[in-house]
Amino acid sequence: MKLIADSGSTKTTWALMALSGKMLKEVHTSGINPFFLEYQEIIDLMDSELLPNISEEILSIDFYGAGCGSPEKIMVVRNALKHRFPAAVCHVESDILGAARALFGNREGIACILGTGSNSCFYDGKDIIGNISSGGFILGDEGSGAVMGKKFAGDFIKGIIPSHLADLFLKVYKVDKHEIIDRVYRKSFPNRFLASFSKFVAENINDPYCKNLVYTNFINFIIRNVEQYPDYNRYSVGFVGSIAQVFEDILLEAMQKRGLKIHSIQKNPIYGLVEYHSSVIA
C-alpha cells in the first residue's frame, strides 16, 4: 500500500492508495510542521492519530508538508516516517510543491497556498523554479488565516474593531486582551490560535470591517507574492487551502482588481495529488 499526505500547520490529510493508484481511504490528523514539532512529537502524533486508522503494510509514502523547505526539516519528518513505517520508501517535499502538482499536474502555472499559513511558487510542470519565501506569520504569510487573525487580534487589543463586533467576539471566544497576548507570546502554536479567528470573520463577513480585512489581506498576498514572479500575468494562478475556499468570492474580487484570473481553487489538494501520483504510476 501507498500513503500520500498533505500537511499544513493545523491539519494533515492522508490518502491510502493501492499500488495500482486507486484511493482506498482518507484519514485526518493534526498538522505535522517540523518548525513546531520535534522528531518524537511527530512519532507520538502518528501513534495516537494515524496508526489506529492504518493497519495495512505501507511500502511507499509521499509526504508534502508545511515547514518542509530545508534539508534539515525534511530529514526530521522523513526519519519519523521511517521509524513508524520501516518498509516504506519515503519522499518528503514542501507543501507548495504538493499544491503545484495538485493544481497543475504536468502543466506550468503559479501555485498558491492560503490556509493557516501562505506560500506561492512558479511551477514549470515538473519542478519549482521560483519561490517567494512565505516568511511565516510574523514576517510574511500574507493572505493566510494566521495573518488575518493577527490583524483582527491587533485591532481588538487596540480598540479599533467596531464595538458591536468586539462585543460579539468577547461573547463567542470569552478571551480578553491579556489572554490573547499570553496565547500568542507564551503558548504553543500561536499561528493556529490566530488562524482560529478566521472562523469568526467568516461568520460576520457581511460586516464591512470583516470584508475589508479579508480583501486587504488578499490584495497584500497578490502584490507581495504573485506579482513578484517575472511575467506573472502570462500564467494561470491556482489556489489551495481552506482560506481560499471559504473566502472564494472575495479572493476572486481581489484577483480581478489586480487584473488576474484564477485557474482553480481547491480546498484540499489531496485529491489532485492522488490523481497526480496515479498518473505517475500509470
N, C-alpha and C positions, 0 to 999 in steps of 0.2 A: 504494500500500500504506500501511498504518497501523501504528504501533507503540504499544503500551501497556506501561508499565513500572511495576513496584512495587519500590521500592528501600529496603532497610534499611541499617544501617551495615556489615553483613557481606556481604550478597548482593543482587543485583538480578535480578529475573526480567522478561524482555522477551517480549511476545507479538506476533508478526507477524500482522496481520489484513488480509484483503481489505477493500476499502472497503464491500463488501456486509455486513460484520460477521462473516464466517467466519474462525475462527482457523486459521492455516496452520502456524505454527512457534513453538516455545518455546526461548528462549536464556537461559543463566545467565551472569552476570558478577559480578565483585566489587561490593561495595556502593558507591554514589555518595552521599556525605553531604557537602554543602558546608561543614560545620563542620570537616571533617577533610581535604578535598581542595580544592585550588585549581583555577581555571579550566583551566590547561594539564594538570594531572594528570587531570582528568575526560576531556579530549580524548585524552590518551595511553591511558587505560584503555579508552575506546571503540575506539581504533585497534587495540589488541592483543587485546581480548576480544570486542567486539561486531561490528565491521565484517567480520572474517573469516567470520562466520556470516550476515551480511545483505548480499545483493547487489542486492536489489530497490530500486527508487526509492521513497523514503518521502515521502509527501505530508502526513502528519499524525502528530503524536506527543502522547500524553497520558502525562505522567510524574508519578508520585506518589512522593515521597521523604522519608525521614527528613532532618531539618535544613532542610526547605523551608518554614519557617514565617514567614519575613520577606521583604519585597520584595527586599532586598539578596541574600539567599541564593538566592531563586528566580531572580533575574537571572543569577547565576553559572551555574546549571545550564542555564537557557534559552539563554544565549549559547553555551555549549559545544555544546548540541544543534544550534543553528542553524549553528554553524561546520561541523559534520560533515554535517548534513542541511539544506542551504540552501533547498531547495524545500519544506520541511515547515512547516506551521503548528504551532507548539509551545505546548502548555499544560503548565505546571509547577504542581503542587499539593502540599500536605502529604501525608505517608503516612497521617495519621489520616483525612483526607477520603477517601482511597482505601479505607481499611478500612471506613469507614461506607458507602460506595457498594457495596462488595463484599458486606458483611453484610446490609444492609437495602434496597438498591436505592432505591425511592421511598417507603419506609416510615420512620417515626421509631424511634429507639432510642438506646441508649448503646453506642458502639463503642469497643473497647479493643484495643490492640496489646501483646502480650507476646512480644518477641523479644530481640535483643541489648539494645535499649532498651525503654521502655514509654511509652504515651500513652493518652489517652482523650478522648472528646468526646460532647456531646449533639447528635444529628443529627435535624433535623425532616423528613427525607425529601427535602430539597433542599440545605440548607446546614448548616454547623456553627454552632450558635447558643450553644454553651457549650463551653469547653475549659479543663481544669485543666492548667496548664503541667507538662510532664514533669520539667523541672529538670535533665535529664541524669543520668549515673550517679553524680555526686558529690553533687548537691543533691536528687535525686529518683530517677526511674526504678524505683520500687518494682515488684516483680513480674518484673523483667527478668532476663535471663541475666547481664548485666554486674553488677547488684547482688547477685544470688545468688553470683556468682564473687567479688565484692568481700568479702562476708561470709565466704565459705569461706576466701579467702586471708588475711583478717584473723585468723580463728580459727586458721589453720595457723601464721601467724607468731607468735602469742601462745601457742601450745601448748595451745589449748582443744579442738581436734579430738581425738576418741578416738585413742589411739596406733595401733590396728590400721588405722584409716583413713589416718592420717598416713603410716604405713609404706608402705601400698599406693599412696598418692598420689605419694610420692617415687619409688617403683619405676616408676610409669607415666609421670610427667611429667619426672622427672630434673631438677628445679629445686630450689634451696634458697631460704631466706628472702631472702637478699641479691639473688638473681637476680629473684625476684618483685618486690621493691621497685624494682629497676632498671628492669624492664619496665614497671611501672605509672607511674613518675615521670619516666623519661628517654627512653622509646621511643615510637614512633608507635602509634596505635590501642590504647591501654590498655583501652578498653571491649571490643574484640574479644578481647584476651588474657584478660581476666577472664571474659568470657562463655564462653570455651572450657572452663572448669572445670565448666560445667553438664553436659557430657557425662559427666564422672566422677561427678557427683552422681546423674545418671540411671542410670548403671550400678550404683550402690550404693544405690538408692532404698529398698530394704528395710531398710537400716540406720536405726535411729531418729534418729540425728543428721541424716542426709540428708533424711529425710522431714520432720522438724521444720523444717529450713532452708527447704525449698520451701514448706511450709504457711504458715510465718510470713511469708515473702516475699509470698505471695499475699494473706494477710489484710491486710498493710500496704498493698498496692496497692488493695484494695477500700475500706478505710477512708479512705485519703488521696486517692483519685481518684474511684471510682464513687460513693461516698456523699457527695461534695461537691456533686452536682447536685441542685437542688430536686426533691422528689417522685421521687427516683431509683428507689424501689421500685415505681413505677407502670409502669416501662418495661422493655422487653426489653433484655438485656445480651448483646452478642456479642463474640467474641474472634477475633483473627487472630494468627498468629505461631508459630514453632517451639516456644517455651517453653510456650505454652498447649496445644499439641498433644501434646508429649512428656509433660507432667505433667498431662494432662487429668483423671485421676481425683482428684488432689489439689486441682486447681482447682475441680472440682465440689464437693468436700468443704468447701473454704473458702467458696465461694459459699453453700452450704446453711447453714453455720454462721452467716452473716450474714443469712440469711433471703431469699436471692436465687436466681433461676433463670437458667440460661444459655440464650439463644436459639439459638446455634450456635457452633461452633469451626471455624475454617478455618486450616490450616497456612499456606497460601499464598493471598492474596486475588486473585491474578492471574485466576483463573477466574471469580470473581464480578465482577471489573472487565470482563473480556471480555463477560460476559453483560450487564452494565450498559450498556456502550458499544454493544453490538449492539442493545439495545432503544432507545437514543437514535437510532441510525441508522434503525431501523425506524419 
